[in-house]
Amino acid sequence: MEPVERAPVWFMRQAGRYLPEYRAIRAKHSFLEMVRTPELAAEVTIQPVDLVGVDAAIIFSDILVVPEAMGMELTIEEGRGPRFSDPVRLYKQIKALTDANIVQKLSYVTEAIKVTKEKLNGRVPLIGFSGAPWTLFAYMVEGEGSKDFHHAKQMLFTRSEDAHLLLRKLTDAVAQYLIAQIEAGADIVQIFDTWAGILTPHDFHEFSLEYIGEIIRIVKNETHHDAPIVVFCKGANHSLSEIAATGCDVIGLDWTVDLSEAKALLGNSIALQGNLDPAVLYATEAVIAEKVDAIARSMGGPRGHIFNLGHGITPDVDPENARAFVRAAKQAYRKETAHA
């Protein structure tokens, strides 16, 4: 990690419904049409760079394009979110899923990355991403979002061999997908394990972290580029040392852990990303700045830190508050230096 004057700042779901400019495009196109049309995906990917001032763009897509490419039918309904009409509950369904030609099937994402890189013209780095195998598994088996993912967890505990078969297939698919994104021009990739926190520490290690580690090994061994890998396991603060041991370059943190504690545990060998509570963006600019400065004090310095939220930005946030977060983050460590 190199010394820096300030920590860079971006936030998860930064291309989305909180921006009126995004909503104007969305009014003319379905969500999946936007994802599958490289020019539209590139346009909304770049919006937060121009409109909010973030230091990185993240390609506009969805984690569930991977299971769709493996053979599932994905629909996204207004007010309900993504759904799979035929959830994976049977062994024969798992066997039927395939990662064959997955890069070709997801070529609209890699093409969007190429178009976005050209339009960005080096202004900021571009982040690619995928869901982690466990989080994808949870949606695929449940069929949609859930409070407890009981069907998914039932498979873990009553049919663990079937569960591991599906997780292995997802691991191969995600690894290929991330490599393709890097080869297409993604400067960084992030693995999202949104539902890590619903597993016990032991089950998290067995059904999630082992597979994340395998993805990282494959990606680092098979790509000719040196793109950093970020791992964000929401709710898995009990396993930060184990997450670091996967070989990732950055750990994304939710808002329930203190950065100073994470840094004390992990040292300077790995960068930390986060971790403002997204709900703070409902507050005044002064409160946002105060909370951002508290994160900076907790981290102790900009080296090895990326400002971000502890989860995705919520769609009803005022864009001016998102800009306030970015402004505060860009000034935070400079303030700390001035006070020293």
N, C-alpha and C positions, 0 to 999 in steps of 0.2 A: 504494500500500500504506500502510495506516494503522499508527501505532505501537500495539503491543499489550503487555499485561503478560506474557503467556505465549503459546506456540504452541498452537493446537488440536491434538487428537490423535484419529485414527481408524485403522482398519487394513483392508486388503483381505481379503475373505472373512470379515469379522467376524461375519456371520450364518451360522453353519454348525455342522459336526459336533463341534467342540470343546466346544460348550455342551450339557450334558445336557438342558436345556429344549428345545433344537432337536431333539435326537434323539428326545425323547418325541413331538413332533409328527410327525417324519419316520417314526416307527414305524407311524403310522396312515395315512400318505399317501405316494404316490410323489413323487419330486422334481419331476417335471413337473406333477403335480397341484398341488403347493404353489406353483409358479411361476405357474400359470394361474388360481389362485383368489385374487382380490385380498385377501380377508380373511386368508387364511393367509399370503400374502406379506407383508402389513403386519405381522402378528403377529411373524414371525421377523425382519423388518427392524428392529423396535423392540427386540427382546430385548437386543442388546448395549448399547443406550442405558441400559436399566434394570439390566442385570446386570453390565456391565463398566465403565460410566461414560464411554464415548466421547463426543466432542463433535459427532459427526455420524452420521447413519444413511445407509446406502447400500441402495437398493431391492433386495430379494431377487429375482434373476432369473438369467439365463444369457446369455452372449454369443451362443450358437448359436440363440437364438430368431429372429434376423434371417434367416439362411439358411433356417430352417424356414418362415418367413413368405413367403419368396421361392419356395417350392415344393419344398423338400427334406424328406424324411422323417427326423425326428430321434428316436432312441431313446437312453435312458440306462440302461445295464446295471450292476447292482451288481458292483463289483470290476473293471469294465472302463472305465466312464465313458461319455461321449457318443459316439454313432456315427451316421453317415449310411450307410444300407444301399446306396445307389446313388451313389457319389462322382461328382463332376463331372469327367469326363475328356475329353468330346467337345464339339465346337463346338455341336452341336444341343442339348446339355444346357445350355450357357451361354445360348444364345438363348432357351430355354424358361423360364429364371428371370426373374421380374418383380418390380419394386418397386411395381406397381399395388396400391392399397388396403393398402399395408403398415401404415399407421398404424391402420387399422381392424382388420387381422389381429392387431396387437399391442396392441389396446385393453385387454387384461387387464393389461398392464404400466402403461399410463397410468391405468387405474382403480385399480390397487394404489398408485400414487403419490398419487392423490387421497385414498384411504382412509387411507394412512399419514400424510399431511400433517394430516388432521383429527385423527387419534389423537395425533400428536406435539404438536399445539396450540402450535407455536412453540418448543418446548423446545430443539431442535437443528435445524440445517439438514438437508435431505434431498438426497442425491447420486443422480443418475441416471447411466447408463453405457451404453456399447456397445463391442464389440470393434472394432478398427481393420480396414479392408478387407483388409490383408495377412494378419492373423491369422485372420480368417474364411475367406479364400481358402485358407489352408493346411489348415484342417480340412475344408473342403468338397471340395477336390481329393483329399486323403489319405483322407478318410472317417472318420478318428479321430485321436487323438493319435499322435505318432511321434517317434522320436529324431532323425531327419534330414529328414523331410518330403520324401522324394526325388521322389514324384510331383508335388508342388506345385512344387518347384524345377525339375524337368524341364520342366514347362509354361512356366515363366518363360524358360528358355533355348532351348527348341526351338520354342515357339509363343507368342512374346511378344505378338502381336496378340490372340490368344485370351485370354491372361492379362490384358492391359490392358482388354479388353472386360468381363471378369468383375469386375475391380477397379473399373471405372467404374460398373457396375451396383450394386456394393456401396456405393460412395461415395454415390450418390443415395439408396439405402435407409437407410444409417446417418444421413445428414444429416436426412432426414425423421423418422426415429425419435428422434433427439436433440431436434429442435425440438418434437416432440409431447410428450416428457418434460418439457421446460422449460415448455411451455404448460400441462401438467397440474399443475405446481407444483414440479418439481425445482429446487432452489436452485443447484446446481452439477452439471455433468456431467463424466464422465471417459471418455476414449478409451483403451482397453487395447490395446496392441500387444505381446502376450505373446511373440510369436515374432520380434520385430524383430532380435534378436541372432543369428539363424541366417543373416542376409543380410550380405554385404559392405557396407561403407559406401556404395559406388556403387549397389549393388542396393537397399539400404535407401532411398536417396533416390528412385530411379526407381519402385520397386514399392510403397513404403509411404508415405514422407513427403509426396510430391506429393499423394497422395490424402487424407492426414490434413489437410494444408493447405487443400485444397479443401473438405473437410467444415467446417472452422472458418470459412472465408469464407462458406459458405452459411448456417451456423447464426447467425453474428453479423449477417448481412445480413437474415435473414428472421424472426428472433424479435424480439418487442417487449420482451423482458425482458433484463436485464443479467447473466445467469447466467455466472459464470466457467467456463472450460473447462480441465480438467486433461488433459495428455497424458502417458501412461506408456508408454515404449518400452523394455521390458526388454532389456538388453544392447546398447543403442545409445548408450553414453556417448561414442562417437567423434563424435557429431553433435549435441551439446547446443546449440550456437549455431544450427544449422539448425532444430532443433526449436523453439527460442525464436522463430525468424523466422516460424513458421507463424501467429503471432498468438494462440497459447494464452496463458492467464493464469498457469498453474502447470505446472511440469515435475515429474513423479514420477520419482524416482531409485531404481535398485536399489542393493544394498548394496556393489557393487564400485567405487563412486566416492566420493571424499572430498567432503563438502559444501563444505569451504573452497575446494577447487579449482573446483568448479562455480560457487560464488558469485563467485570471482575472475574466472572466465571470463565470466559472464553479468551481473555487477553487480547492481544493485537494481531492474532493470526488470521482473523476473519472479520470482514466488514459487517456492520449491522445496519439494517434498514427499518425506519419507522420513527415513531410509533404513536402519532397523535390519534386520540379517540375521534373517529369521524363525526361524532355528535358535537364536538367543539366548534365545528363549522357553522353551527346554528347561532353561535355567540357573537358578541360585538368584536370589532377589529382589535380592540384593546385586549380583550380576553384571549383571543386567538394568539396575539403576539406574546402575551404572558405565558401561555401554555407551550408555545414553541420555544421560548427562551428557557423554560424549565427543562425541556428535553435537551437543549444544548448544554445546560449546566450538568445535567445528569450524565451526558455522554463525555463531557470534559474537553472536547476539542473536535474539530471537523474531520480529522484524519480517520478514515475507516467508517464514516457515517454517511448515509443517504436519508434525507428527510422524506417521510412518506406518512400516510395514514396507517392506522392499525388494521384497517380493512378498507373496502371500497367506499368511495364517496356516495352519499345518498342522493337520489334524484331530485329532491326538493330543496337542496342547498342553493342559496343565492350565489350566482357566479362571482359576485364581488367579494364574498367571503372566501371563496377558493383563491381568488387573487390575493386577498389579505394574508392567507396562509403562505402563499408562495413568496410574497414580499417579506414577511416576517422570517421565513426560513433563510432567505438570501442575506438577511442582515444579522441573523442570530449570533453567529460566532464572531462576527466583527464587533458586535456589542460586548461579547464576553472578553475579547482582546482589549477593547477600550477600557473596560472596568478593571482589568488586571493590574 
